Amino acid sequence: MLVSRTELPKELPSQLSDFIDPKGVALLMWDMQKGLAGKASNAQQVQANATRLLAAAEPLGIPVFWSQHLLPRLAQTTGPFLLFLMKKQQVSHPRLLKETMQAGGKDTEFLDGLSPAPHHIVIPKSQPSLFIDTPFDLRLKTLGIKTLVIAGVATDIGVEFNCRHAAALGYYTVVAEDACGSYTQAAHDRSIEFLRSWTTPVVSTDEIVRTWAR
């Protein structure tokens, strides 16, 4: 049975200016912390381009969200994430793990020279998606946001995860490729290749800044 045109969604975005119209877009700065973005293979590039995105968003009144990754104590951490931490710390048993990303620790601080302004929205989280166990979805709906522009680290973990989760909830995402990074170039490239093949426009910081400047 064919679906009538009246039952189809409203016109879909087809070009970058449609996706990132300032009236319905927010900028997400993902895990810009010393223990995360600070360890990316291209950390300096990520910070420089993220700073440019912030400068372009500010005069347009585009809402800016920052994730702040804070982990629970190991005794309160789920099994899957204990296994993830074991791989990350290269240990063979949970008892060999060291506490990391604890509130107040230096690794949870935002990068020097790149931190939230007083009017930005900081959302603490402990999962690779800002939509899990946080008020993020409610904040977006309240502000009438349709698209997230995402910058941050790591491309192959939180950036890709948020793109997938956002789509499941009906949001569009745009990835600023040169404002994102991973702990290896191969990991970054692998996720970028997937995102290009999916529903998420992957563009440069220059393209976003030029579009917002029109």
Buried (B, 14 or more C-beta within 10 A) or exposed (E): EEEEEEEEEEEEBEEBEBBBBBEBBBBBBBBBBBBBBBBBBBBEBBBBBBBBBBEBBBEEEBBBBBBBBBBBEBEEBEEEBEEBBBEEEEEEEBEEBEEBBEEEBEBBBBBEEBBBEEEBBEBBBBBBBBBEEBEBBEBBEEBEBBBBBBBBBBBBBBBBBBBBBBBEEEBBBBBBBBBBBBBEEEBBEBBBEBBEEBEBBBBEBEBBBBBBEE
